[in-house]
């Protein structure tokens, strides 16, 4: 059975174009207007940070948070959309300057865990059981400022609190080697999966693989995906592209390295990703040069490129590939793949 894929993105993927070196270049689009774009672009899943779903949640009590989240659920229903996941946003608060779960300040660690539990409550109101943890500031600028062994214990404590808060919630750790901190404690998928095995219920702790984050770690995203698939830990993906080992660019999927994108599609399709309802999630930003009326082309293009590469993957003569592998004729296999990508 071939997988029929569902696609998702987050509202932050439609943005004003501000970067560290310049102001916004596009007008702000309301959240309601963004939701109306999902279906026409071919997407049915919405990724959320907790405060995308409930703005200013730190100033609200649990009743008000649940009320706003329930109203959002009705709004999603009205657009024919579903929430894919909720992610606690722990990297923008004054209390998390030195990290969230691994902060040297006990009150900051407490705040981070409590906020994460509120994110789970929001997820329940939105009818999703997936929480994504991007451990953005869980690392250091200088290694002597924290104890890396203790930091792992602190991360396990936080995840265990989340697992205990809801016996059905699943947690997908999203690793990244650097940015915003210089060096992260959980930089790769191997680290994330190992961390999950230290937790109280490893079966509910998996990973979210972002293409660019793997590239920033000097790794191939499709290999990271294969590793997670072998462990049955690939809960979701963030597909995009990346122009080298520098800052996180979130470029349109496949626009930089088409063969690298092809191999991501191939490993996902070959091993049944999506058959249990997993989404093809995109985390991509429009180029700053785009005007407002064409500032969603990156979303349309990424989905188009994925589906085009899926056609290439499924058109390959696997018997011929196996023959070349057995013969160890990798040059001929190399040409076969390149020709397929060139439509020859």
MILUM-899341 format. One record per residue (C-alpha): residue in three letters; x, y, z. Coordinates in steps of 0.001 Angstrom, whole numbers, m for minus. Example, Ala and Ser with C-alpha at 12.3 -4.5 7.8 and 13.67 -1.06 7.14 Angstrom:
! residues 2
[site 'Ala'; [12300; m4500; 7800]],
[site 'Ser'; [13670; m1060; 7140]],
This chain:
! residues 344
[site 'Unk'; [0; 0; 0]],
[site 'Unk'; [1389; 3362; m1027]],
[site 'Unk'; [1189; 6139; 1543]],
[site 'Unk'; [m1076; 9090; 884]],
[site 'Unk'; [643; 11994; 2581]],
[site 'Unk'; [m817; 14799; 4664]],
[site 'Unk'; [1022; 18115; 4942]],
[site 'Unk'; [1357; 20675; 7721]],
[site 'Unk'; [3078; 23950; 8515]],
[site 'Unk'; [3018; 26503; 11303]],
[site 'Unk'; [1652; 30052; 11178]],
[site 'Unk'; [5200; 31370; 11755]],
[site 'Unk'; [6037; 30166; 8238]],
[site 'Unk'; [4025; 33111; 6900]],
[site 'Unk'; [5891; 36095; 8261]],
[site 'Unk'; [6895; 39699; 7702]],
[site 'Unk'; [10474; 39105; 6538]],
[site 'Unk'; [12283; 40711; 9445]],
[site 'Unk'; [15772; 39396; 10070]],
[site 'Unk'; [18608; 40283; 12496]],
[site 'Unk'; [19847; 42910; 10044]],
[site 'Unk'; [16655; 44603; 8933]],
[site 'Unk'; [13029; 45440; 9743]],
[site 'Unk'; [9864; 43794; 8375]],
[site 'Unk'; [9296; 44123; 4631]],
[site 'Unk'; [5769; 42709; 4419]],
[site 'Unk'; [2540; 43619; 6159]],
[site 'Unk'; [1349; 41388; 8972]],
[site 'Unk'; [m1269; 38819; 8039]],
[site 'Unk'; [m3858; 37992; 10682]],
[site 'Unk'; [m3976; 34497; 12108]],
[site 'Unk'; [m7504; 34023; 10756]],
[site 'Unk'; [m6335; 34976; 7253]],
[site 'Unk'; [m3422; 32543; 7524]],
[site 'Unk'; [m5786; 29696; 8383]],
[site 'Unk'; [m7772; 30347; 5229]],
[site 'Unk'; [m4621; 29696; 3161]],
[site 'Unk'; [m3912; 26161; 4395]],
[site 'Unk'; [m6443; 24211; 2355]],
[site 'Unk'; [m5898; 26115; m943]],
[site 'Unk'; [m2152; 25447; m560]],
[site 'Unk'; [m2799; 21710; m72]],
[site 'Unk'; [m2197; 21563; 3696]],
[site 'Unk'; [m4558; 20235; 6346]],
[site 'Unk'; [m2412; 20220; 9489]],
[site 'Unk'; [m1486; 23233; 11601]],
[site 'Unk'; [1625; 23242; 13774]],
[site 'Unk'; [1390; 25379; 16898]],
[site 'Unk'; [3615; 26903; 19505]],
[site 'Unk'; [1604; 27151; 22689]],
[site 'Unk'; [1322; 30928; 22400]],
[site 'Unk'; [372; 30727; 18722]],
[site 'Unk'; [m2711; 28961; 20022]],
[site 'Unk'; [m3199; 31059; 23160]],
[site 'Unk'; [m1439; 34462; 22916]],
[site 'Unk'; [m241; 36017; 26182]],
[site 'Unk'; [m834; 32704; 27943]],
[site 'Unk'; [1519; 33626; 30795]],
[site 'Unk'; [m1027; 36235; 31889]],
[site 'Unk'; [m3996; 33828; 31862]],
[site 'Unk'; [m5302; 31279; 34338]],
[site 'Unk'; [m6046; 27695; 33331]],
[site 'Unk'; [m9725; 28399; 32691]],
[site 'Unk'; [m8988; 31251; 30311]],
[site 'Unk'; [m6312; 29207; 28532]],
[site 'Unk'; [m8714; 26319; 27997]],
[site 'Unk'; [m11444; 28686; 26804]],
[site 'Unk'; [m9211; 30277; 24161]],
[site 'Unk'; [m7854; 26901; 23041]],
[site 'Unk'; [m11381; 25514; 22719]],
[site 'Unk'; [m12411; 28521; 20642]],
[site 'Unk'; [m9407; 27909; 18398]],
[site 'Unk'; [m10425; 24269; 17986]],
[site 'Unk'; [m13822; 25416; 16720]],
[site 'Unk'; [m12048; 27787; 14325]],
[site 'Unk'; [m9906; 24930; 12988]],
[site 'Unk'; [m12986; 22753; 12576]],
[site 'Unk'; [m14629; 25526; 10590]],
[site 'Unk'; [m11707; 25599; 8162]],
[site 'Unk'; [m11493; 21790; 7906]],
[site 'Unk'; [m8067; 21766; 9593]],
[site 'Unk'; [m6507; 19795; 12436]],
[site 'Unk'; [m3742; 20631; 14897]],
[site 'Unk'; [m682; 18459; 14333]],
[site 'Unk'; [1233; 19352; 17485]],
[site 'Unk'; [1798; 21957; 20171]],
[site 'Unk'; [5300; 23084; 21152]],
[site 'Unk'; [6042; 25019; 24351]],
[site 'Unk'; [7880; 28210; 23416]],
[site 'Unk'; [10524; 28453; 26129]],
[site 'Unk'; [13185; 30555; 24446]],
[site 'Unk'; [11658; 34063; 24384]],
[site 'Unk'; [10868; 34667; 28059]],
[site 'Unk'; [13155; 36666; 30353]],
[site 'Unk'; [13182; 33688; 32709]],
[site 'Unk'; [14805; 31426; 30115]],
[site 'Unk'; [17797; 33532; 29147]],
[site 'Unk'; [20059; 30830; 30592]],
[site 'Unk'; [17938; 27964; 29334]],
[site 'Unk'; [14612; 26486; 30352]],
[site 'Unk'; [14818; 22983; 31787]],
[site 'Unk'; [18610; 23322; 32246]],
[site 'Unk'; [18722; 26857; 33619]],
[site 'Unk'; [21033; 27448; 36561]],
[site 'Unk'; [18096; 29189; 38239]],
[site 'Unk'; [15649; 26819; 39982]],
[site 'Unk'; [12708; 29207; 39572]],
[site 'Unk'; [13345; 29342; 35821]],
[site 'Unk'; [13354; 25548; 35626]],
[site 'Unk'; [10068; 25452; 37502]],
[site 'Unk'; [8539; 28036; 35162]],
[site 'Unk'; [9638; 26033; 32105]],
[site 'Unk'; [8077; 22804; 33354]],
[site 'Unk'; [4841; 24521; 34375]],
[site 'Unk'; [4586; 26216; 30984]],
[site 'Unk'; [5148; 22848; 29291]],
[site 'Unk'; [2284; 21332; 31260]],
[site 'Unk'; [51; 24195; 30111]],
[site 'Unk'; [1102; 23419; 26514]],
[site 'Unk'; [m138; 19852; 27047]],
[site 'Unk'; [m3477; 21206; 28253]],
[site 'Unk'; [m3684; 23329; 25097]],
[site 'Unk'; [m2862; 20266; 22976]],
[site 'Unk'; [m5711; 18365; 24614]],
[site 'Unk'; [m8122; 21209; 23859]],
[site 'Unk'; [m6957; 21146; 20231]],
[site 'Unk'; [m7376; 17356; 20067]],
[site 'Unk'; [m3752; 16463; 19423]],
[site 'Unk'; [m1555; 14188; 21494]],
[site 'Unk'; [1781; 15297; 20045]],
[site 'Unk'; [4119; 17725; 21805]],
[site 'Unk'; [7276; 18902; 20041]],
[site 'Unk'; [10225; 19940; 22200]],
[site 'Unk'; [12750; 22161; 20466]],
[site 'Unk'; [15393; 22450; 23186]],
[site 'Unk'; [16448; 25868; 21953]],
[site 'Unk'; [18436; 27241; 24888]],
[site 'Unk'; [19260; 23927; 26547]],
[site 'Unk'; [22998; 24284; 26150]],
[site 'Unk'; [25765; 26769; 26856]],
[site 'Unk'; [27803; 29643; 25537]],
[site 'Unk'; [30736; 28440; 27647]],
[site 'Unk'; [30965; 24854; 28809]],
[site 'Unk'; [32089; 25719; 32348]],
[site 'Unk'; [28772; 27461; 33062]],
[site 'Unk'; [26809; 24205; 33416]],
[site 'Unk'; [27268; 20530; 34243]],
[site 'Unk'; [26381; 18424; 31182]],
[site 'Unk'; [25630; 15314; 33245]],
[site 'Unk'; [23307; 17263; 35520]],
[site 'Unk'; [21689; 18866; 32466]],
[site 'Unk'; [20663; 15452; 31135]],
[site 'Unk'; [19064; 14658; 34496]],
[site 'Unk'; [17199; 17969; 34369]],
[site 'Unk'; [15897; 17249; 30864]],
[site 'Unk'; [14723; 13801; 31945]],
[site 'Unk'; [12976; 15306; 34960]],
[site 'Unk'; [11110; 17782; 32762]],
[site 'Unk'; [10038; 15147; 30233]],
[site 'Unk'; [8937; 12785; 32992]],
[site 'Unk'; [6766; 15539; 34472]],
[site 'Unk'; [5147; 15995; 31079]],
[site 'Unk'; [4579; 12264; 30580]],
[site 'Unk'; [3003; 12018; 34017]],
[site 'Unk'; [721; 14992; 33331]],
[site 'Unk'; [m1044; 13130; 30527]],
[site 'Unk'; [m758; 9344; 30067]],
[site 'Unk'; [m1520; 9609; 26333]],
[site 'Unk'; [701; 12490; 25284]],
[site 'Unk'; [3685; 11734; 23036]],
[site 'Unk'; [6777; 13919; 22984]],
[site 'Unk'; [8930; 14499; 19892]],
[site 'Unk'; [12327; 15976; 20702]],
[site 'Unk'; [13648; 18247; 17952]],
[site 'Unk'; [17463; 18350; 18142]],
[site 'Unk'; [19665; 21121; 16804]],
[site 'Unk'; [23431; 21434; 17350]],
[site 'Unk'; [23635; 25214; 17774]],
[site 'Unk'; [21700; 28482; 17473]],
[site 'Unk'; [20557; 30198; 19578]],
[site 'Unk'; [23135; 28757; 21995]],
[site 'Unk'; [26662; 28035; 20835]],
[site 'Unk'; [26505; 24354; 21762]],
[site 'Unk'; [23347; 22385; 22495]],
[site 'Unk'; [23173; 19419; 24859]],
[site 'Unk'; [20974; 17321; 22521]],
[site 'Unk'; [22485; 18080; 19089]],
[site 'Unk'; [21471; 15024; 17046]],
[site 'Unk'; [18784; 12385; 16669]],
[site 'Unk'; [20982; 9801; 18384]],
[site 'Unk'; [21216; 12031; 21451]],
[site 'Unk'; [17456; 12610; 21430]],
[site 'Unk'; [16586; 8917; 21187]],
[site 'Unk'; [19072; 8056; 23926]],
[site 'Unk'; [17543; 10746; 26138]],
[site 'Unk'; [14114; 9216; 25590]],
[site 'Unk'; [15352; 5851; 26853]],
[site 'Unk'; [16225; 7464; 30185]],
[site 'Unk'; [12649; 8658; 30654]],
[site 'Unk'; [9828; 6987; 32541]],
[site 'Unk'; [8000; 5829; 29383]],
[site 'Unk'; [10419; 5633; 26426]],
[site 'Unk'; [7640; 4399; 24120]],
[site 'Unk'; [6109; 7888; 24227]],
[site 'Unk'; [9324; 9802; 23556]],
[site 'Unk'; [10427; 10115; 19945]],
[site 'Unk'; [11851; 12727; 17614]],
[site 'Unk'; [11077; 15442; 15126]],
[site 'Unk'; [13756; 15624; 12435]],
[site 'Unk'; [14358; 18971; 10770]],
[site 'Unk'; [16396; 18744; 7577]],
[site 'Unk'; [18369; 21922; 8234]],
[site 'Unk'; [19233; 20941; 11803]],
[site 'Unk'; [20763; 17670; 10601]],
[site 'Unk'; [22755; 19557; 7974]],
[site 'Unk'; [23990; 22029; 10595]],
[site 'Unk'; [25319; 19037; 12531]],
[site 'Unk'; [27217; 17911; 9427]],
[site 'Unk'; [24875; 14956; 8933]],
[site 'Unk'; [22651; 13740; 6116]],
[site 'Unk'; [18944; 14210; 6964]],
[site 'Unk'; [17928; 10959; 5286]],
[site 'Unk'; [20414; 9026; 7463]],
[site 'Unk'; [18987; 10663; 10569]],
[site 'Unk'; [15507; 9694; 9372]],
[site 'Unk'; [16596; 6128; 8736]],
[site 'Unk'; [18096; 5901; 12227]],
[site 'Unk'; [14862; 7165; 13799]],
[site 'Unk'; [12706; 4899; 11626]],
[site 'Unk'; [14764; 1869; 12664]],
[site 'Unk'; [14025; 2760; 16283]],
[site 'Unk'; [10340; 3468; 15492]],
[site 'Unk'; [10842; 6955; 16918]],
[site 'Unk'; [10089; 9231; 13970]],
[site 'Unk'; [6941; 10975; 15215]],
[site 'Unk'; [7090; 13893; 12753]],
[site 'Unk'; [9408; 15780; 10391]],
[site 'Unk'; [10262; 19361; 9532]],
[site 'Unk'; [11387; 19337; 5909]],
[site 'Unk'; [13315; 22296; 4494]],
[site 'Unk'; [16703; 22982; 2928]],
[site 'Unk'; [19944; 24559; 4008]],
[site 'Unk'; [22823; 26265; 2215]],
[site 'Unk'; [25815; 24983; 4139]],
[site 'Unk'; [26974; 24898; 7755]],
[site 'Unk'; [25871; 28279; 9053]],
[site 'Unk'; [22690; 29750; 10495]],
[site 'Unk'; [19335; 27981; 10116]],
[site 'Unk'; [17924; 29170; 6774]],
[site 'Unk'; [14614; 27261; 6524]],
[site 'Unk'; [14720; 27344; 2728]],
[site 'Unk'; [12119; 25747; 448]],
[site 'Unk'; [12419; 21949; 529]],
[site 'Unk'; [14676; 20690; m2259]],
[site 'Unk'; [15673; 24110; m3553]],
[site 'Unk'; [19354; 23834; m2546]],
[site 'Unk'; [20195; 20161; m2903]],
[site 'Unk'; [17644; 18204; m4900]],
[site 'Unk'; [19376; 14843; m4461]],
[site 'Unk'; [19524; 15294; m691]],
[site 'Unk'; [15799; 16050; m736]],
[site 'Unk'; [15182; 13016; m2968]],
[site 'Unk'; [16849; 10732; m441]],
[site 'Unk'; [14684; 12097; 2365]],
[site 'Unk'; [11535; 11376; 367]],
[site 'Unk'; [12849; 7927; m568]],
[site 'Unk'; [13651; 6814; 2985]],
[site 'Unk'; [10317; 8073; 4297]],
[site 'Unk'; [8291; 6386; 1574]],
[site 'Unk'; [10280; 3157; 1590]],
[site 'Unk'; [9755; 2599; 5303]],
[site 'Unk'; [6107; 3547; 5590]],
[site 'Unk'; [6300; 6930; 7244]],
[site 'Unk'; [2842; 8481; 7168]],
[site 'Unk'; [868; 5231; 7264]],
[site 'Unk'; [m88; 5877; 10885]],
[site 'Unk'; [m1234; 9401; 10110]],
[site 'Unk'; [2118; 11157; 10515]],
[site 'Unk'; [2338; 14468; 8698]],
[site 'Unk'; [4881; 15743; 6234]],
[site 'Unk'; [5624; 18890; 8181]],
[site 'Unk'; [7345; 21846; 6568]],
[site 'Unk'; [9321; 24489; 8465]],
[site 'Unk'; [10196; 26999; 5778]],
[site 'Unk'; [10436; 30751; 5443]],
[site 'Unk'; [9770; 32942; 2437]],
[site 'Unk'; [12769; 34823; 1102]],
[site 'Unk'; [12880; 38399; 2334]],
[site 'Unk'; [12565; 39653; m1235]],
[site 'Unk'; [9055; 38258; m1692]],
[site 'Unk'; [6191; 40733; m1837]],
[site 'Unk'; [3119; 40048; 287]],
[site 'Unk'; [952; 38731; m2548]],
[site 'Unk'; [3527; 36030; m3406]],
[site 'Unk'; [4802; 35335; 108]],
[site 'Unk'; [3313; 31823; 289]],
[site 'Unk'; [5047; 30406; m2781]],
[site 'Unk'; [7604; 28671; m557]],
[site 'Unk'; [4763; 26627; 928]],
[site 'Unk'; [3223; 25722; m2409]],
[site 'Unk'; [6632; 24997; m3925]],
[site 'Unk'; [7829; 22751; m1086]],
[site 'Unk'; [4747; 20557; m1343]],
[site 'Unk'; [5062; 20461; m5151]],
[site 'Unk'; [8733; 19456; m4945]],
[site 'Unk'; [8009; 16740; m2370]],
[site 'Unk'; [5275; 15222; m4530]],
[site 'Unk'; [7405; 15460; m7684]],
[site 'Unk'; [10267; 13682; m5919]],
[site 'Unk'; [7797; 11099; m4649]],
[site 'Unk'; [6875; 10374; m8277]],
[site 'Unk'; [10571; 9925; m9074]],
[site 'Unk'; [11065; 7617; m6092]],
[site 'Unk'; [8109; 5447; m7049]],
[site 'Unk'; [9115; 5314; m10728]],
[site 'Unk'; [12534; 3801; m10020]],
[site 'Unk'; [13192; 233; m11145]],
[site 'Unk'; [14078; m1287; m7780]],
[site 'Unk'; [15101; m4565; m9434]],
[site 'Unk'; [17651; m2687; m11522]],
[site 'Unk'; [18885; m855; m8427]],
[site 'Unk'; [19309; m4167; m6604]],
[site 'Unk'; [21232; m5613; m9560]],
[site 'Unk'; [23661; m2696; m9467]],
[site 'Unk'; [24047; m2968; m5710]],
[site 'Unk'; [24817; m6701; m5950]],
[site 'Unk'; [27296; m5996; m8745]],
[site 'Unk'; [28794; m3178; m6659]],
[site 'Unk'; [28505; m948; m9713]],
[site 'Unk'; [27858; 2248; m7805]],
[site 'Unk'; [28958; 4481; m10673]],
[site 'Unk'; [26118; 3132; m12785]],
[site 'Unk'; [23735; 3495; m9837]],
[site 'Unk'; [24936; 7071; m9439]],
[site 'Unk'; [24069; 7824; m13072]],
[site 'Unk'; [20703; 6064; m12774]],
[site 'Unk'; [19681; 8343; m9892]],
[site 'Unk'; [20993; 11490; m11586]],
[site 'Unk'; [19180; 10613; m14800]],
[site 'Unk'; [15980; 10020; m12861]],
[site 'Unk'; [16302; 13432; m11218]],
[site 'Unk'; [16893; 15007; m14643]],
[site 'Unk'; [13835; 13256; m16070]],
[site 'Unk'; [15898; 11191; m18511]],
